[in-house]
Amino acid sequence: TVTQGAAGVGLRNVLKTVAFVYAAGTTAPAATTIEIEVVDNVTVVWQLTLALPATAGSVNGVVVSGINIYGSTNVGMTVRFSAAGGANTLESVAATGEVSR
């Protein structure tokens, strides 16, 4: 999870790029799907599903750039996996953005 706090009075967070990686460890996990989400305050405003097969060492991920998701004024924005991936999995998330009026 990556969280950017409220930008300030009259300001909004703008998400520019997100990167998610969902990976299996050296022991095969159960096959799963998981949602990746962008949350503006408490509202999910963008979502995508990633799947991971029951194969040791498998990796799935996505990088989305130039998305320009504008958050609401003076609230936080969070980029996250919707839940824990389960045993023998690893989740990683990164995000870039800016503050705007």
C-alpha positions in Angstrom: 0.0 0.0 0.0 1.1 3.5 -0.8 -0.8 6.5 0.7 -0.4 10.2 0.0 -2.0 12.4 2.7 -4.4 15.2 2.0 -2.7 17.8 -0.3 -4.1 20.8 1.6 -6.9 23.2 1.4 -7.9 23.8 -2.2 -5.4 21.2 -3.5 -5.8 17.7 -5.0 -3.5 14.7 -5.3 -3.0 13.6 -8.9 -1.9 10.1 -9.6 0.4 9.9 -12.7 1.8 6.3 -12.6 1.2 3.1 -10.8 3.2 -0.1 -10.7 2.0 -3.4 -9.2 3.8 -6.8 -8.9 2.2 -10.0 -7.6 4.6 -12.9 -7.3 4.9 -16.4 -6.1 7.6 -17.6 -3.8 9.8 -20.7 -4.2 6.8 -22.8 -3.1 3.8 -22.8 -5.4 0.9 -20.8 -3.9 -2.8 -21.5 -4.6 -3.9 -20.0 -7.9 -5.5 -16.6 -7.0 -6.8 -13.4 -8.5 -6.6 -10.1 -6.6 -7.8 -6.6 -7.2 -5.5 -3.6 -7.4 -7.1 -0.3 -6.5 -6.8 3.5 -6.4 -8.8 4.9 -3.6 -9.7 8.6 -3.3 -10.4 9.1 0.4 -12.6 6.1 0.9 -14.0 5.6 -2.7 -12.4 3.2 -5.2 -11.9 5.2 -8.3 -9.8 2.8 -10.4 -9.5 -1.0 -10.3 -7.8 -3.8 -12.2 -7.5 -7.6 -11.6 -4.2 -9.5 -11.5 -4.1 -13.3 -11.6 -1.3 -15.6 -10.3 -1.1 -19.3 -11.3 -0.3 -22.0 -8.8 3.3 -22.1 -10.0 6.4 -21.5 -7.9 8.3 -18.4 -9.1 5.5 -17.0 -11.3 5.1 -13.3 -11.6 2.4 -11.0 -12.8 2.5 -7.2 -12.8 1.4 -4.0 -14.5 2.8 -0.5 -14.9 0.3 2.2 -16.0 1.6 5.7 -16.8 0.0 8.9 -17.9 -3.3 8.0 -16.1 -3.8 11.4 -14.4 -6.4 10.4 -11.8 -7.4 13.6 -9.9 -8.4 13.1 -6.3 -10.9 15.1 -4.4 -9.9 18.4 -2.8 -8.0 18.1 0.5 -8.3 14.3 1.0 -5.8 11.4 0.9 -5.2 9.0 -2.0 -4.2 5.3 -1.6 -2.9 2.8 -4.1 -3.2 -0.8 -2.8 -4.0 -4.4 -3.3 -7.5 -5.1 -2.1 -6.4 -8.0 0.2 -3.4 -10.0 1.2 -2.3 -12.4 -1.6 -2.1 -15.5 0.6 0.7 -17.9 1.6 3.8 -18.0 -0.5 3.0 -14.7 -2.4 4.6 -11.3 -2.5 2.9 -8.0 -3.3 4.6 -4.8 -4.3 3.2 -1.4 -5.3 4.7 2.0 -6.3 3.1 5.2 -7.4 4.1 8.7 -8.7 2.0 11.8 -8.8 1.8 15.5 -8.0 -0.3 18.1 -6.3 -2.7 20.3 -8.3 -5.3 23.0 -7.7 
